[in-house]
Amino acid sequence: MADRAVQAVAADNLTVVGATLAAPGPVRDGSVVQYAPALGWRDGDARAALVSLGLPVLARAGAPASPREDR
């Protein structure tokens, strides 16, 4: 889903500099969405999906949490 968005903005000569995902379901280990039926996800690693785009990612579950940047 995110890769299509990056391609769409690139077609307009724009650059994506970051992305945000609010998980619509329970999250474990900071970024694994256990179940999100609206997205068809079960045990989907949201951080890995966004990191694969080459964008900076902050992954945190719940509040308060310490942000962790991955690349």
N, CA, C and O atoms as CSV, one atom per row, in Angstrom:
chain,resi,resn,atom,element,x,y,z
A,1,MET,N,N,0.822,-1.174,0.000
A,1,MET,CA,C,0.000,0.000,0.000
A,1,MET,C,C,0.884,1.261,0.000
A,1,MET,O,O,0.666,2.159,-0.814
A,2,ALA,N,N,1.851,1.339,0.879
A,2,ALA,CA,C,2.720,2.520,0.964
A,2,ALA,C,C,3.587,2.665,-0.275
A,2,ALA,O,O,3.856,3.784,-0.714
A,3,ASP,N,N,4.030,1.547,-0.845
A,3,ASP,CA,C,4.874,1.648,-2.038
A,3,ASP,C,C,4.110,2.283,-3.197
A,3,ASP,O,O,4.698,3.012,-3.997
A,4,ARG,N,N,2.813,2.017,-3.297
A,4,ARG,CA,C,2.005,2.657,-4.348
A,4,ARG,C,C,1.905,4.166,-4.122
A,4,ARG,O,O,1.922,4.942,-5.077
A,5,ALA,N,N,1.800,4.578,-2.858
A,5,ALA,CA,C,1.730,6.011,-2.546
A,5,ALA,C,C,3.041,6.696,-2.905
A,5,ALA,O,O,3.029,7.791,-3.467
A,6,VAL,N,N,4.172,6.071,-2.590
A,6,VAL,CA,C,5.488,6.644,-2.926
A,6,VAL,C,C,5.626,6.780,-4.438
A,6,VAL,O,O,6.111,7.799,-4.927
A,7,GLN,N,N,5.205,5.768,-5.174
A,7,GLN,CA,C,5.277,5.828,-6.638
A,7,GLN,C,C,4.374,6.922,-7.201
A,7,GLN,O,O,4.738,7.592,-8.168
A,8,ALA,N,N,3.208,7.102,-6.605
A,8,ALA,CA,C,2.264,8.111,-7.093
A,8,ALA,C,C,2.815,9.519,-6.918
A,8,ALA,O,O,2.688,10.348,-7.819
A,9,VAL,N,N,3.431,9.803,-5.763
A,9,VAL,CA,C,3.975,11.151,-5.580
A,9,VAL,C,C,5.224,11.357,-6.428
A,9,VAL,O,O,5.480,12.471,-6.886
A,10,ALA,N,N,6.004,10.302,-6.644
A,10,ALA,CA,C,7.192,10.409,-7.499
A,10,ALA,C,C,6.784,10.773,-8.931
A,10,ALA,O,O,7.501,11.498,-9.621
A,11,ALA,N,N,5.642,10.269,-9.365
A,11,ALA,CA,C,5.153,10.582,-10.707
A,11,ALA,C,C,4.861,12.075,-10.866
A,11,ALA,O,O,4.866,12.598,-11.980
A,12,ASP,N,N,4.606,12.756,-9.744
A,12,ASP,CA,C,4.367,14.203,-9.760
A,12,ASP,C,C,5.619,14.986,-9.371
A,12,ASP,O,O,5.541,16.161,-9.012
A,13,ASN,N,N,6.780,14.319,-9.446
A,13,ASN,CA,C,8.067,14.941,-9.105
A,13,ASN,C,C,8.120,15.441,-7.662
A,13,ASN,O,O,8.742,16.463,-7.375
A,14,LEU,N,N,7.463,14.712,-6.756
A,14,LEU,CA,C,7.500,15.020,-5.329
A,14,LEU,C,C,8.309,13.945,-4.619
A,14,LEU,O,O,8.549,12.875,-5.179
A,15,THR,N,N,8.729,14.221,-3.391
A,15,THR,CA,C,9.517,13.264,-2.622
A,15,THR,C,C,8.858,13.007,-1.276
A,15,THR,O,O,8.491,13.952,-0.578
A,16,VAL,N,N,8.705,11.768,-0.910
A,16,VAL,CA,C,8.192,11.388,0.407
A,16,VAL,C,C,9.365,11.434,1.379
A,16,VAL,O,O,10.413,10.844,1.115
A,17,VAL,N,N,9.199,12.126,2.495
A,17,VAL,CA,C,10.286,12.242,3.469
A,17,VAL,C,C,9.979,11.513,4.774
A,17,VAL,O,O,10.840,11.436,5.650
A,18,GLY,N,N,8.776,10.981,4.915
A,18,GLY,CA,C,8.427,10.234,6.120
A,18,GLY,C,C,7.046,9.628,5.962
A,18,GLY,O,O,6.307,9.963,5.037
A,19,ALA,N,N,6.709,8.736,6.873
A,19,ALA,CA,C,5.405,8.078,6.826
A,19,ALA,C,C,4.934,7.801,8.243
A,19,ALA,O,O,5.744,7.631,9.155
A,20,THR,N,N,3.632,7.758,8.422
A,20,THR,CA,C,3.035,7.466,9.720
A,20,THR,C,C,1.988,6.382,9.539
A,20,THR,O,O,1.239,6.375,8.562
A,21,LEU,N,N,1.951,5.480,10.485
A,21,LEU,CA,C,0.927,4.438,10.479
A,21,LEU,C,C,0.352,4.350,11.884
A,21,LEU,O,O,1.084,4.113,12.846
A,22,ALA,N,N,-0.937,4.536,12.002
A,22,ALA,CA,C,-1.630,4.312,13.267
A,22,ALA,C,C,-2.278,2.940,13.145
A,22,ALA,O,O,-3.221,2.755,12.376
A,23,ALA,N,N,-1.771,1.993,13.900
A,23,ALA,CA,C,-2.249,0.612,13.786
A,23,ALA,C,C,-3.671,0.493,14.324
A,23,ALA,O,O,-3.945,0.872,15.463
A,24,PRO,N,N,-4.570,-0.034,13.504
A,24,PRO,CA,C,-5.969,-0.166,13.913
A,24,PRO,C,C,-6.244,-1.485,14.636
A,24,PRO,O,O,-7.288,-2.102,14.426
A,25,GLY,N,N,-5.329,-1.909,15.472
A,25,GLY,CA,C,-5.513,-3.161,16.203
A,25,GLY,C,C,-4.408,-3.335,17.226
A,25,GLY,O,O,-3.537,-2.474,17.352
A,26,PRO,N,N,-4.431,-4.450,17.966
A,26,PRO,CA,C,-3.400,-4.696,18.978
A,26,PRO,C,C,-2.007,-4.825,18.357
A,26,PRO,O,O,-1.839,-5.409,17.286
A,27,VAL,N,N,-1.003,-4.261,19.061
A,27,VAL,CA,C,0.377,-4.257,18.583
A,27,VAL,C,C,1.261,-4.916,19.627
A,27,VAL,O,O,1.088,-4.687,20.824
A,28,ARG,N,N,2.214,-5.739,19.180
A,28,ARG,CA,C,3.183,-6.328,20.110
A,28,ARG,C,C,4.595,-6.064,19.589
A,28,ARG,O,O,4.792,-5.806,18.401
A,29,ASP,N,N,5.554,-6.129,20.473
A,29,ASP,CA,C,6.964,-5.925,20.116
A,29,ASP,C,C,7.217,-4.598,19.416
A,29,ASP,O,O,8.153,-4.482,18.624
A,30,GLY,N,N,6.398,-3.604,19.698
A,30,GLY,CA,C,6.633,-2.272,19.156
A,30,GLY,C,C,6.105,-2.006,17.767
A,30,GLY,O,O,5.837,-0.853,17.429
A,31,SER,N,N,5.945,-3.045,16.940
A,31,SER,CA,C,5.488,-2.752,15.574
A,31,SER,C,C,4.727,-3.884,14.889
A,31,SER,O,O,4.315,-3.729,13.739
A,32,VAL,N,N,4.532,-5.003,15.555
A,32,VAL,CA,C,3.816,-6.113,14.919
A,32,VAL,C,C,2.322,-5.980,15.214
A,32,VAL,O,O,1.881,-6.146,16.352
A,33,VAL,N,N,1.559,-5.680,14.172
A,33,VAL,CA,C,0.111,-5.548,14.309
A,33,VAL,C,C,-0.470,-6.957,14.344
A,33,VAL,O,O,-0.420,-7.691,13.357
A,34,GLN,N,N,-1.021,-7.320,15.502
A,34,GLN,CA,C,-1.509,-8.689,15.668
A,34,GLN,C,C,-2.712,-8.996,14.783
A,34,GLN,O,O,-2.771,-10.048,14.147
A,35,TYR,N,N,-3.675,-8.065,14.747
A,35,TYR,CA,C,-4.864,-8.330,13.950
A,35,TYR,C,C,-5.509,-7.008,13.576
A,35,TYR,O,O,-5.920,-6.245,14.450
A,36,ALA,N,N,-5.600,-6.738,12.303
A,36,ALA,CA,C,-6.261,-5.547,11.780
A,36,ALA,C,C,-7.130,-5.975,10.604
A,36,ALA,O,O,-6.696,-5.920,9.453
A,37,PRO,N,N,-8.361,-6.403,10.893
A,37,PRO,CA,C,-9.209,-6.954,9.831
A,37,PRO,C,C,-9.492,-5.989,8.695
A,37,PRO,O,O,-9.654,-6.425,7.555
A,38,ALA,N,N,-9.558,-4.683,8.969
A,38,ALA,CA,C,-9.837,-3.718,7.896
A,38,ALA,C,C,-8.704,-3.683,6.869
A,38,ALA,O,O,-8.934,-3.355,5.705
A,39,LEU,N,N,-7.475,-4.022,7.297
A,39,LEU,CA,C,-6.328,-4.049,6.387
A,39,LEU,C,C,-6.004,-5.455,5.897
A,39,LEU,O,O,-5.157,-5.635,5.022
A,40,GLY,N,N,-6.678,-6.443,6.462
A,40,GLY,CA,C,-6.379,-7.828,6.105
A,40,GLY,C,C,-5.067,-8.306,6.703
A,40,GLY,O,O,-4.441,-9.225,6.176
A,41,TRP,N,N,-4.641,-7.678,7.816
A,41,TRP,CA,C,-3.364,-8.024,8.451
A,41,TRP,C,C,-3.561,-8.946,9.628
A,41,TRP,O,O,-4.489,-8.780,10.419
A,42,ARG,N,N,-2.690,-9.906,9.735
A,42,ARG,CA,C,-2.562,-10.739,10.932
A,42,ARG,C,C,-1.064,-10.922,11.130
A,42,ARG,O,O,-0.380,-11.467,10.263
A,43,ASP,N,N,-0.552,-10.465,12.277
A,43,ASP,CA,C,0.881,-10.518,12.588
A,43,ASP,C,C,1.718,-9.832,11.511
A,43,ASP,O,O,2.737,-10.366,11.073
A,44,GLY,N,N,1.288,-8.664,11.092
A,44,GLY,CA,C,2.017,-7.887,10.089
A,44,GLY,C,C,3.018,-6.950,10.742
A,44,GLY,O,O,2.659,-6.210,11.658
A,45,ASP,N,N,4.258,-6.966,10.294
A,45,ASP,CA,C,5.296,-6.110,10.859
A,45,ASP,C,C,5.266,-4.752,10.163
A,45,ASP,O,O,5.807,-4.586,9.070
A,46,ALA,N,N,4.628,-3.793,10.813
A,46,ALA,CA,C,4.460,-2.463,10.233
A,46,ALA,C,C,5.803,-1.764,10.053
A,46,ALA,O,O,6.021,-1.101,9.039
A,47,ARG,N,N,6.704,-1.904,11.024
A,47,ARG,CA,C,8.015,-1.248,10.908
A,47,ARG,C,C,8.753,-1.764,9.681
A,47,ARG,O,O,9.279,-0.969,8.901
A,48,ALA,N,N,8.802,-3.071,9.495
A,48,ALA,CA,C,9.520,-3.654,8.354
A,48,ALA,C,C,8.926,-3.168,7.025
A,48,ALA,O,O,9.658,-2.913,6.069
A,49,ALA,N,N,7.613,-3.045,6.974
A,49,ALA,CA,C,6.962,-2.594,5.741
A,49,ALA,C,C,7.377,-1.171,5.397
A,49,ALA,O,O,7.620,-0.862,4.231
A,50,LEU,N,N,7.462,-0.297,6.405
A,50,LEU,CA,C,7.839,1.088,6.140
A,50,LEU,C,C,9.341,1.245,5.917
A,50,LEU,O,O,9.757,2.038,5.072
A,51,VAL,N,N,10.162,0.500,6.663
A,51,VAL,CA,C,11.616,0.564,6.480
A,51,VAL,C,C,11.984,0.129,5.062
A,51,VAL,O,O,12.938,0.648,4.482
A,52,SER,N,N,11.239,-0.812,4.507
A,52,SER,CA,C,11.540,-1.293,3.158
A,52,SER,C,C,11.407,-0.184,2.113
A,52,SER,O,O,11.917,-0.319,1.001
A,53,LEU,N,N,10.725,0.912,2.462
A,53,LEU,CA,C,10.588,2.040,1.546
A,53,LEU,C,C,11.808,2.957,1.596
A,53,LEU,O,O,11.928,3.878,0.788
A,54,GLY,N,N,12.712,2.706,2.543
A,54,GLY,CA,C,13.899,3.541,2.674
A,54,GLY,C,C,13.639,4.846,3.409
A,54,GLY,O,O,14.409,5.798,3.285
A,55,LEU,N,N,12.554,4.890,4.175
A,55,LEU,CA,C,12.195,6.085,4.915
A,55,LEU,C,C,12.551,5.930,6.388
A,55,LEU,O,O,12.588,4.808,6.894
A,56,PRO,N,N,12.817,7.041,7.093
A,56,PRO,CA,C,13.016,6.953,8.542
A,56,PRO,C,C,11.716,6.489,9.200
A,56,PRO,O,O,10.632,6.903,8.789
A,57,VAL,N,N,11.817,5.644,10.204
A,57,VAL,CA,C,10.634,5.108,10.875
A,57,VAL,C,C,10.803,5.208,12.380
A,57,VAL,O,O,11.830,4.803,12.925
A,58,LEU,N,N,9.797,5.748,13.049
A,58,LEU,CA,C,9.717,5.704,14.503
A,58,LEU,C,C,8.627,4.711,14.837
A,58,LEU,O,O,7.489,4.872,14.397
A,59,ALA,N,N,8.952,3.690,15.607
A,59,ALA,CA,C,7.960,2.679,15.964
A,59,ALA,C,C,7.727,2.720,17.467
A,59,ALA,O,O,8.662,2.617,18.260
A,60,ARG,N,N,6.469,2.872,17.839
A,60,ARG,CA,C,6.134,2.804,19.257
A,60,ARG,C,C,4.700,2.333,19.397
A,60,ARG,O,O,3.843,2.601,18.555
A,61,ALA,N,N,4.473,1.633,20.474
A,61,ALA,CA,C,3.134,1.119,20.755
A,61,ALA,C,C,2.704,1.646,22.108
A,61,ALA,O,O,3.454,1.562,23.081
A,62,GLY,N,N,1.529,2.176,22.171
A,62,GLY,CA,C,1.021,2.697,23.429
A,62,GLY,C,C,1.680,4.008,23.799
A,62,GLY,O,O,2.490,4.550,23.047
A,63,ALA,N,N,1.326,4.501,24.953
A,63,ALA,CA,C,1.920,5.756,25.426
A,63,ALA,C,C,2.093,5.655,26.932
A,63,ALA,O,O,1.227,5.072,27.585
A,64,PRO,N,N,3.119,6.167,27.503
A,64,PRO,CA,C,4.277,6.706,26.818
A,64,PRO,C,C,5.198,5.590,26.336
A,64,PRO,O,O,5.212,4.495,26.897
A,65,ALA,N,N,5.948,5.877,25.314
A,65,ALA,CA,C,6.910,4.913,24.781
A,65,ALA,C,C,8.131,5.663,24.301
A,65,ALA,O,O,8.039,6.830,23.920
A,66,SER,N,N,9.257,5.011,24.317
A,66,SER,CA,C,10.478,5.628,23.818
A,66,SER,C,C,10.559,5.422,22.319
A,66,SER,O,O,10.548,4.280,21.858
A,67,PRO,N,N,10.640,6.505,21.537
A,67,PRO,CA,C,10.750,6.338,20.094
A,67,PRO,C,C,12.068,5.675,19.717
A,67,PRO,O,O,13.101,5.913,20.344
A,68,ARG,N,N,12.018,4.864,18.715
A,68,ARG,CA,C,13.208,4.153,18.251
A,68,ARG,C,C,13.279,4.341,16.749
A,68,ARG,O,O,12.355,3.956,16.032
A,69,GLU,N,N,14.360,4.926,16.265
A,69,GLU,CA,C,14.477,5.175,14.823
A,69,GLU,C,C,15.224,4.023,14.175
A,69,GLU,O,O,16.290,3.615,14.635
A,70,ASP,N,N,14.653,3.512,13.111
A,70,ASP,CA,C,15.266,2.440,12.321
A,70,ASP,C,C,15.490,2.966,10.925
A,70,ASP,O,O,14.808,3.885,10.472
A,71,ARG,N,N,16.437,2.382,10.260
A,71,ARG,CA,C,16.647,2.726,8.852
A,71,ARG,C,C,17.036,1.510,8.089
A,71,ARG,O,O,17.259,1.585,6.880
